[in-house]
Amino acid sequence: MDNKKTCLYDRHLALGAKMVPFGGFEMPLQYTDITDEHNSVRTSCGVFDVSHMGEVVVEGKEAEKFIQHIFTNDVAELDAGKIQYGMMLHENGGTIDDLLVYKMGDEKFFLCVNASNTDKDYAWIYSNAHDFDVHTQNLSDSYGQLAIQGPNSETVVENVLGLPCKELIFYTFKTLEYDGETIIISRTGYTGEDGFEIYCSHKLTQLFWDKLMESKQVKPCGLGCRDTLRFEVGLPLYGDELTDELNPLEAGLGIFVKLDKDEFIGKEACTRLKTEGLTRKIVGIELEGRAIPRHGYEVVVNDEVIGSVTTGYNSISTGKSVCMALVKIEYAKLGTPVQVKIHRKLQNGVVVKKKFYDKKYHLK
């Protein structure tokens, strides 16, 4: 089956983007240089086409009760206009997906899910909704989405796009009317920098993209630097640090799993895992040399394979060779010496915090 194309596909080609398949879509990997695009987000402003992401709406009298049932975080704590991050789990505690939940009101929630999981997620949401007074809709095909990220993002959104956003703080959103259409703008991000996501029609996505390109104040950025940026601040990528077989507690994301909630799918498995203790965990590793650890490479201690790399890079912002890896719990303590097997050679390293770079989110 052919990959889908976002509403900006022709614009990516016109800019000379290198296109790759990702999440069932043809997406730009890079336009010029991954390092250049990465640094633009860290120092000024970049824009990503994230129209491949999935959007699902849940509404009805029991919308909040249903979201509580399928989501690990506690949306009862949310006011309208606020956002939560969390996961949907299998009964055995494995992760179906990580997602953002936007509270539009007590009876309406907007969910942003990963592109590669959209069909799987929606089928699971729909199948679990039958016992609740809710209506679910997969609106992914009707939305485009832009992620505008970097320390200059607020100025760009306000001045180039003419969208008021200054009053938004991290993990809040609002709806706006623009050219007769309703759009959603949120202050979230996947880069470790201040930034915004804009959800709107394909037509407005194209209009906003064109305005940004014409302004010369924003660099178009591809999936390549999106991965290097999120990795440096310890944010997980589904398929690497979260999978159907991996519990969010093992991924170090227990803060988003509210075991004091009445119930949610997977709660029993998470409670049991916490009680019995983890046997493995995602950790950060910093290597002594410049060799680059890649996904799947073995992590070794005393000639014993104790885990494998989930994501690894020579960090652009820090200049260090670092990775995240899933290892046996007895080797997860900070400061533990380990080795990573790279091209048949063992490279010395040490377990460190997964956040290799300090985040600069707009929290006030």
Secondary structure, 3 states (H helix, E strand, C coil): CCCEECCCHHHHHHCCCEEEEECCEEEEEECCCHHHHHHHHHHCCEEEECCCCEEEEEECCCHHHHHHHHCCCCHHHCCCCEEEEEEEECCCCCEEEEEEEEEEECCEEEEEECHHHHHHHHHHHHHHCCCCCCEEEECHHHCEEEEEECCCHHHHHHHCCCCCCCCCCCCEEEEEEECCEEEEEECCCCCCECEEEEEECHHHHHHHHHHHHHHCCCEEECHHHHHHHHHHCCCCCECCCECCCCCCCCCCCHHHCCCCCCCCCCHHHHHHHHHHCCCEEEEEEEECCCCCCCCCCEEEECCEEEEEEEEEEECCCCCCEEEEEEEEHHHCCCCCEEEEEECCEEEEEEEECCCCCCCECCCC
